[in-house]
Every structure is written in structure tokens, then in C-alpha cells.
Amino acid sequence: MPSSPSAPPSPKIYDVLIIGGGPAGLSVATTIVRQLLTALVLHSHVYRTAHAEHMHGVPGFDHVDPGVFRTRAKGDLLARYDSVAFKRAWIGKVEKLPDGLFQATDGWENTYLGRKVVLATGVEDVLPDIEGFAECWGRGIFHCLFCHGYEERGAESAGLLTQGAAINKAEMLTHIAHMTLQLSKKLTVYTNGTSSDDDKANEIWTNSGIPDFEQRVTVDKRKIKEVKLVSLDTSDVLVTLEDGTEVREKFIAAAPPVRLNAAEILDALNLEMGEAGQIKTYPPFNETSVHGLFAAGDAAGDVRIIPNAIYGGSMAGGGVVMQLLAEKAKQKK
């Protein structure tokens, strides 16, 4: 939330309000402006990648700070297009008015009007209650081994945490074990003393198909007392177990669950939700169950990676353009 109230906004009606200034929101804006439509990007400056020093998998931005990507995208928009504006604001409410317009309200009760809305509000990772986990997150504990891990290739040993994982099928857990062993000679599967996760770990043993599995993989069922980075210039994580044993891992793979940002907005709109807890959208243009309201990025999908957010934002932007131009054509008849 801003530190002080801002001046009341103008009563301008934008073609689209984009709530969120991450990759998805920026992609929406980049699409919208190409058809001479007006867009206001309302962004909180809260990003899931805040703890990550580098992003990967985006051509032209490989191994670049995610903040550099956002700054470049915003700068390109402002330098080239005069129909887009940005405002830092924490949006707490979005409603559809009787006349069909959408109104967004920020934390200082400023209101913004738009003919369409795209929610690109993202998600927050719900980290397990392990001392030091948050400090290691994105630096030595990784949620995606496409996004991270390559730089640690050739490691002697790496870890895989099953406790609290958003991995409901043994097949996916096995897949992550396979990926970890592409980068490390040995793997320790940590269940953190959770018996239900012991079963998951045992299924890895059964279903892995990895040569020399028993020599390369260990399942540790002890509870984790603490994790911490060995130093600020390495990904190495020191794992302290409940009995005082210390184990050094080059990195740890983990997949904690997530919760949607801006839950108060979603509740008030009574949006239809998907099975994985995401905002349900309808392909190909990512419109939600509310006509004229679109969603993109991590909040609207279960494959939460930057390339997918960019794609989803582009498609949502295309859907907005399609609706707006069709509506304007009808008004001229």
C-alpha cells in the first residue's frame, strides 16, 4: 500500500484496467496498445520472483534479474506508446457497475474505471514452517528445476523436500527426482518427519526406473530443525536435522503450495474457480466467468512459469481487443 494518499485520479474511462505489473500484466498491456486502446496498469510492486536473482527460459532474458525484465518491458511501453499508463496502487476491490463498466478501488479509496479488466494478480508461495526456509527460498531452495538448478550442475548431492509439497501424484515427485539427478550425483529425499510423505518417498523408490537408484538416492525421514545458506555467494544449503545431524546440499528442490493474491477481489466478484484453486478461465482468450473480466498469469493457471504468464497475458489482451472492437462496431450501427 502507498505510504501516503495520492491525489484523486481523473474520471477517465480506460479501455482496460490491468491489475498486476508482472510478466502477465505487462504482456496484456503490450498487446492492447498495438490496437490504439487505452490501458492503465495498476501494480503493487509485490512479485513472486522477488527472492530470485535470475530468471531463465525467456529468450533474450536468460540469466537476467527478473526486475530487469520488468523495467525493460515497462520502459519499452512508455517510450513507444502514449495510450498506456502505470500507477502504483494496491487494489482491494473490483466491481462491475450497472452500466457495464468496471470500477477498481485502491487502499486509499481512489477509484479507476475501465471497460474491461484483466486480473494478473499472481500468487504467493506458502512456505513450510522450517526455520531459515524463507531466507533460502529462491537462492538455495528452488521450486522449479527449469528456472533454477542448471548453474549447480555436477553437484555431489542435492535434496528434495516432500513435506508440504504441491505434488499430489507420485509420478510428478518421481519426475522431479529424475530432474534433480540430472544435476546432482546423489539425492536425499527429505520427508521432514511426515508419515504421509514417507509413502510418497517410498513410491519414488518403486517407480523411479533410475539406474543404480539405491546407490544414488537416500530417503531421510527425520524432522528438519533448520536450513540456512552456507554463504551469500553460493546456493549451498546446510540442513540441520532434529538429532543435530548436519547435511550440506548443493541445492534443494521443493514445491510448496500457493495461495492467490488479492483474494478479497476474487471473493467479491464470485468468480468460478478451477480444480487447482486457480481462477477458472475459458480458452483461448482467458475470459473468466464474469463477462468482460479476464485473468492471466500465475493466478489463472497451474503451470506457473514466466513464459506461460507472458503467453496467457498476450491471449487475454487479444480477447479484450476482440470484445472492445466488436462492441464499438455495434455502437456505430
PEJO-V183408 format. One record per backbone hydrogen bond with DSSP energy under -1.0 kcal/mol. NH is the residue of the N-H (numbers start at 1). CO is the residue of the C=O. If there is no record, write none. Layout:
NH/CO
NH/CO
//
This chain:
14/113
16/38
17/116
18/40
19/118
20/42
26/22
27/23
28/24
29/25
30/26
31/27
32/28
33/29
35/32
36/33
37/32
39/83
40/16
41/85
42/18
43/87
50/47
52/49
55/64
61/58
63/55
64/55
64/61
68/65
69/65
70/66
71/67
72/68
73/69
74/70
75/71
76/72
77/73
78/74
79/75
80/76
81/77
85/39
87/41
89/43
92/105
93/105
95/103
97/101
100/97
102/114
103/95
104/112
105/93
106/110
107/90
109/106
112/104
114/102
115/14
117/292
118/17
119/294
120/19
124/259
126/257
130/128
133/130
136/132
137/133
138/141
139/136
140/136
141/136
142/252
148/144
152/149
153/150
155/183
158/186
159/251
160/188
161/253
162/190
165/162
166/255
173/169
174/170
175/171
176/172
177/173
178/174
179/175
180/176
181/177
183/180
184/180
185/155
187/216
188/158
189/218
190/160
191/220
194/191
198/194
199/195
201/197
202/198
203/199
204/200
205/201
206/202
207/203
208/204
213/210
216/212
217/213
218/187
220/189
225/240
226/240
227/131
228/238
230/236
237/249
238/228
239/247
240/226
241/245
242/223
244/241
247/239
249/237
250/157
252/140
253/159
254/142
259/124
261/122
266/262
267/263
268/264
269/265
271/266
274/278
277/274
279/299
280/272
282/287
287/282
288/293
293/290
294/117
295/286
296/119
300/297
301/298
305/303
309/305
310/306
311/307
312/308
313/309
314/310
315/311
316/312
317/313
318/314
319/315
320/316
321/317
322/318
323/319
324/320
325/321
326/322
327/323
328/324
329/325
330/326
331/327
332/328
//
